[in-house]
Amino acid sequence: MIKKIFHLCLLILIAIPVFGQSKQQAIDAFFTALAKNQQFSGNILVIEKNKIVYEKSFGYTDYTTQSPITPGITFPIASITKILTATAILQLSEKGRLTITDPVTQYLPEFPYPAITLKHLLSHTSGLPPYNAFFDKYRKENPAKIFTNKDFIHGMLANKQPLIYQPGEKGNYDNINFIVLALVVEKVSGMDYKNYIEKNILRPAGMYNTVLFPLPEQFNTAQIKNYAYPQVYLHLYDTVPVKSSSIPYVREYWHSYGFTGFADYVSTTRDLWKFDEALYNNTLLNKQTLAAAYVPVKLNNGKINPDAFGLGWEIEKDSSLGKLVYHSGAAMGLSSNILRNITKQQTVILFDNMHFNAHENATKVMMLLNGKKVGMPKKSIAKIYGNLLFTKTARVANATLESLLKDTAQYYLSEDEMNSLGYDFLGNSNPYHLPERHLYKQAVETLKMNVTLFPDSWNAYDSYAEALLADDQKEEAIKMYQKSLSLNPDNENARKILEKLLK
């Protein structure tokens, strides 16, 4: 049973009246509301037929210094890097230097999985496990070492792992595929990966503000000019983010892993516009190659991969606005997205250095650009409640919640967010590996409020019972588990815990 459901930016929506507004006004109203509600910090650029429809900046490059983001600020593009790597592979294919259906071993003879092809890697259908499976052992043994692509094949051979499925049988998005592709680019071209990308993609497209910036350097404590730092809210009840690089676990993890090919470039919105334009005018790839890249790859059983990946690009399943292709990027404290409507030559480029919903917001912009209605963002009552419960008292938090519930135009309440807030206070999950902090009283108060607000939810009672048990309120916990079980007789978690408690 999965009880801890994270909705990092849940938007409960009311309609923006698009008609009677210009596209620019509708998009600006949406992003102004997002930023006001602390749900967006970054740059947005909207292009139609190679002309700017909307461009604006919101938020801070560094929340501690309150340095404003500007259109020319450099952002980590994270996994958007993958489409640069994919473009390199497709260029080499056009030149006859490789064929994407070839096995990887044709170019990297020591690669230990002979059934995997370049196409499997491009479409995330290889079955390779994450690179952590190969290298975490060595990282623990030698935490000072920075692993790079030069270590990659040796590490795979020394600690070979089984495939998680046979190549082409399923699909799962994983960075490891593009590390291998970067090695293939180097082997086939005879050039260093960075130099190949610069000479054959960045310079032909005029992308002079896009540079390789290794992940160990991105996640360090040094001050970097003209750069939007990834920042993260450590808890749902926090109102101030911290730099991702200030979190020891995050910094130490990325210190070790300096692999390239999947997430190591930084860029600007204007530079990605140049990349977009270079694709449309076939400066980088010809029309036939791009058309093939935008078709979802089929699995061995003839069905389309549910993730709808083509050759490096993901294809939107809903084609009502036109054919949409995109790639997202995300890391600790940032998200990015380039969304292209190749039917209408429309592009949305979005960077956010505090939230994880770039693709969601880019999709809404594409809808507004095409005259569709989307919703105005509302503020999260759960987050406001959690902050007041943390900084003030339960009485203040409860009174404020009761007041905000009346303003449905500006605020929303989510059972899942309240549930997640309760678990945040419990402190049992610690994704950032910080010193443990268990705020049992606040957890009990939050989850008690959740059952009051959602009295028919078996999961709310189950979570409340868990908090009561953690707070040594065994008798009350038994009652709540019994209530949860009465609402959902299939709740095996409650049944098992009750058996232990009632012995």
VEXBA-435808 format. One record per residue (C-alpha): residue in three letters; z, x, y. Coordinates in steps of 0.001 Angstrom, whole numbers, plus 500000, padded with zeros to 6 digits. Example, Ala and Ser with C-alpha at 12.3 -4.5 7.8 and 13.67 -1.06 7.14 Angstrom:
BEGIN
ALA507800512300495500SER507140513670498940
END
This chain:
BEGIN
MET500000500000500000ILE499001501390503325LYS501456500228505955LYS501054502800508668ILE497855501638510301PHE496872503654513348HIS494869501909516025LEU494473504833518416CYS492889502674521083LEU492826499027520154LEU490941496996522723ILE491475493257522742LEU488617491906524720ILE487631489378527316ALA484053489029528421ILE482605491092531236PRO480118488835533034VAL477063491077532916PHE474693488631534498GLY475052488663538254GLN476046492323538076SER473859495394537964LYS474031497587534896GLN475809500202536980GLN478431497734538181ALA479118496439534690ILE479497499946533250ASP481649501061536174ALA483945498046535832PHE484436498838532157PHE485278502527532642THR487425501946535699ALA489541499555533629LEU489688502008530722ALA490869504828532963LYS493396502600534737ASN494862501670531348GLN495066505345530269GLN492388504753527649PHE489750507164528977SER489723510649530481GLY486403512411530695ASN482745512263531665ILE480170509562531076LEU476407509903531617VAL473976507053530958ILE470224507705530893GLU467258505335530660LYS463716506690530416ASN464972510076531597LYS466618508688534750ILE470323508444535472VAL471676504898535319TYR475353505865535631GLU477353509062535911LYS481055509372536649SER484182511408535902PHE487731510207535236GLY491055511892534537TYR492210515489534440THR491071518702532817ASP494767519537532440TYR497353516787532880THR500065519279533834THR498098520639536821GLN496366517327537645SER493049519169538000PRO490354516485538243ILE487444516307535860THR484061516683537564PRO480510516121536220GLY479941519845535672ILE483106520432533638THR482568521995530222PHE483904520041527227PRO484225520967523566ILE481496518922521888ALA483113519339518445SER480865517953515688ILE477930517310518006THR477420520991517160LYS476127519772513797ILE472923518401515321LEU472196521856516743THR472571523296513240ALA470455520481511776THR467766521096514399ALA467686524775513401ILE467177523888509722LEU464424521394510580GLN462687523957512800LEU462655526451509935SER461250523713507722GLU458427523042510209LYS457599526763510185GLY457362526758506398ARG460326529079506022LEU462229526593503856THR461976523131502294ILE464914520783502676THR464716519647499046ASP465223523239497886PRO468499524210496216VAL470842526243498393THR470787529010495779GLN467147529700496649TYR468402531142499947LEU472005532033499096PRO471817533233495444GLU475593533633495102PHE476315530052496193PRO478241528691493184TYR476832525137493057PRO473184525269491870ALA472573521503492002ILE473225521213495753THR470141521100498004LEU469747521560501742LYS469124517817501993HIS472478517115500350LEU474154519259503000LEU472288517665505918SER473187514153504747HIS476798514867503669THR476060513971500047SER476749517375498467GLY480100516600496836LEU481631519814498179PRO485390519673498776PRO486711520591502266TYR486802524290503108ASN490619524071503138ALA490519523707499363PHE489037527187499124PHE490881528953501920ASP494353527429502471LYS495687529657499715TYR494467532768501505ARG495601531489504905LYS499172531201503620GLU498990534664502101ASN497575536235505263PRO498274533999508303ALA497089536669510752LYS493542536750509355ILE490703534848511021PHE488250533606508399THR484603533558509513ASN481282532720507900LYS481120536266506543ASP484125535428504343PHE482791532082503211ILE480791532687500030HIS483289535305498820GLY486118532806499340MET484247530100497405LEU483611532458494499ALA487171533801494411ASN488741530338494423LYS486017528064493088GLN486840524361493241PRO485283521458491325LEU482881519176493173ILE484422515838494117TYR481282514093492823GLN477849515098491618PRO475404515959494428GLY473626512848495690GLU475927510497493788LYS478012509492496837GLY478495510448500445ASN481428511805502428TYR481358513410505847ASP482647516986505713ASN482376520092507907ILE481807522401504961ASN478190521252504582PHE477257522676507970ILE479019525985507438VAL476693526504504477LEU473682525409506555ALA474602527925509260LEU474567530651506578VAL471125529464505475VAL469855529631509076GLU470984533255509270LYS469526534225505892VAL466137532596506431SER465661533526510096GLY467133537012509840MET469079536285513018ASP472728535776513816TYR473494532018513986LYS474548532170517652ASN471424534086518640TYR469141531731516704ILE470593528638518378GLU470354530242521813LYS466777531503521433ASN465240528536519630ILE467194525525520916LEU469297526149524018ARG466820528199526046PRO463708526100525237ALA465693522991526253GLY467063524633529426MET470678524296528241TYR472319527152530154ASN475813525626530193THR476032525267526418VAL477665528209524671LEU479268529031521351PHE483027529080521847PRO484783529875518522LEU487499527449517528PRO490247530119517409GLU489521530726521098GLN489295527019522001PHE492760526356520610ASN494684529175522223THR497025529230525196ALA494785531147527601GLN493670529563530858ILE489928528834530859LYS487886528102533968ASN485741524990534308TYR487033523576531015ALA488511520245529956TYR491434520990527665PRO491934518761524621GLN495172516843525126VAL497083514492522875TYR499846511887523075LEU502328513020520447HIS503851509541520029LEU502872505964520775TYR505879505758523084ASP504767508769525187THR503153508300528598VAL502279511953529190PRO499974513984526925VAL500347517640525995LYS497675520268525466SER496624520427521839SER496856524210522071SER500564523897522914ILE501298522526519439PRO502115525516517198TYR500677524006514005VAL497349523132515670ARG497082526533517329GLU497942528407514120TYR495529526345511993TRP492576527024514253HIS493604530638514670SER492843531068510972TYR489577529150510742GLY486770530626512809PHE483895529206510773THR480755528352512742GLY478021525769512409PHE479970522520512616ALA482162522302515751ASP482087525429517867TYR479961524735520945VAL481021523604524401SER478666521888526809THR478280519510529737THR476896515980529861ARG473906517206531881ASP473124519891529274LEU473177517359526447TRP470804515265528552LYS468437518255528509PHE468751518367524721ASP468013514650524570GLU464937515119526785ALA463736518057524668LEU463842515815521596TYR461894513051523316ASN459162515419524550ASN459033517275521194THR459932520641522650LEU462237521363519708LEU460822519326516823ASN457657517351516196LYS457540513562515925GLN457134513507512153THR460192515694511586LEU462339513616513924ALA461168510376512320ALA462290511716508934ALA465641512850510380TYR466346509308511589VAL465990507666508140PRO469202507168506100VAL469099509278502945LYS469183507448499624LEU471648508286496881ASN470727509059493279ASN470924505358492413GLY468308504503495035LYS470777502879497410ILE471274504038500999ASN474339506149501636PRO476917503708503100ASP477608506198505901ALA473909505931506869PHE473345509652507441GLY469827510947507798LEU469071514640508246GLY471948515603510508TRP471946512299512410GLU473841509099511727ILE471894505858512046GLU473501502683513378LYS473204499855510874ASP472834497183513588SER469329497464515056SER469494494402517318LEU469382496589520444GLY466795498965518984LYS466995501919516619LEU470223503737517458VAL470910507264516231TYR473971509252517150HIS476488511931516400SER480158511937517233GLY482618514759517590ALA486393514749517375ALA489231517246517269MET492919517226518056GLY492965515575521485LEU489283514957522160SER486222512976521157SER482564513112522110ASN479428511129521418ILE475696511203522010LEU474166507796521277ARG470377507469521535ASN468338504256521511ILE465026505778520482THR463274502400520697LYS463970502046524426GLN464596505711525309GLN468177505071526379THR470980507597525902VAL474749507518526389ILE476617510842526499LEU480396510607526584PHE483215513166526502ASP486920512286526380ASN489658514935526324MET492579512634525440HIS491380509878523108PHE489503509376519840ASN487222506435520637ALA484097508020522154HIS481656506316519783GLU483294502923520249ASN483017503215524029ALA479482504619523924THR478416501620521836LYS479861499239524430VAL477953501060527170MET474740500689525188MET475413496964524964LEU475991496715528728LEU472821498700529326ASN470949496031527386GLY472500493041529118LYS475026492199526399LYS478577491048526974VAL481452493292525997GLY485122493008526754MET487298494294529519PRO490034496574528160LYS493616495360528251LYS496868497306528307SER498881497750525129ILE502204495904525188ALA503370497924522187LYS502959501216524044ILE504752499932527148TYR507522498464524999GLY507904501713523078ASN508216503820526207LEU510872501533527679LEU512776501489524400PHE512662505287524359THR513547505936528014LYS515692502912528930THR517360500217526800ALA516456497567524261ARG517371494884526807VAL514877496224529356ALA512188496719526715ASN512608493212525271ALA512626491530528687THR509485493380529720LEU507722492475526487GLU508577488813526957SER507176488932530498LEU503952490738529557LEU503209488299526745LYS502542485687529416ASP499761487745531003THR497056487530528363ALA494369488466530886GLN495753491982531364TYR497777492742528219TYR497459492455524449LEU499926492641521597SER499025494052518187GLU501125493666515058ASP499658496883513668GLU500487498831516828MET504064497551516789ASN504276498522513128SER502934502003513873LEU505358502343516780GLY508248501568514445TYR507124504267512038ASP506674506654514948PHE510348506149515799LEU511296506563512132GLY509740510023512258ASN508867510194508559SER505254511119509289ASN504826514357511190PRO501091515134511532TYR501694517863514116HIS504411519590512038LEU506876519397514911PRO510681519570514503GLU511783516347512821ARG513059513585515047HIS514379510338513551LEU515135507584516080TYR516419505023513599LYS517960502623516127GLN514700502332518067ALA512763501973514811VAL514992499104513682GLU514735497413517077THR510925497722517135LEU510360496424513629LYS512916493652514108MET510918492560517143ASN507745492699515068VAL509052490216512492THR510161487971515352LEU506679488080516841PHE504848487830513491PRO507168485842511200ASP504470485156508616SER503622488826508022TRP504907490197504710ASN504053493711505863ALA506183493366509006TYR509213492430506865ASP508509495270504440SER508419497807507286TYR511541496340508888ALA513340496664505564GLU512354500317505318ALA513798501015508780LEU517020499181507923LEU517370501216504753ALA516845504453506694ASP519577503309509091ASP522004502691506165GLN521865498889506521LYS521369498288502819GLU522384494617502566GLU520120493563505419ALA517296495682503991ILE517580493813500680LYS517172490488502497MET514067491712504335TYR512469493059501145GLN513164489697499491LYS511564487901502446SER508512490157502233LEU508207489491498513SER508451485744499053LEU505529485939501479ASN503537488222499203PRO504516488166495509ASP502035491019494913ASN504010493426497105GLU504830495990494423ASN506493498313496927ALA509139495718497760ARG509585494809494093LYS510202498411493006ILE512622499169495841LEU514548495957495263GLU514965496806491591LYS516591500114492566LEU518745498592495307LEU520028495744493168LYS521024497884490155
END
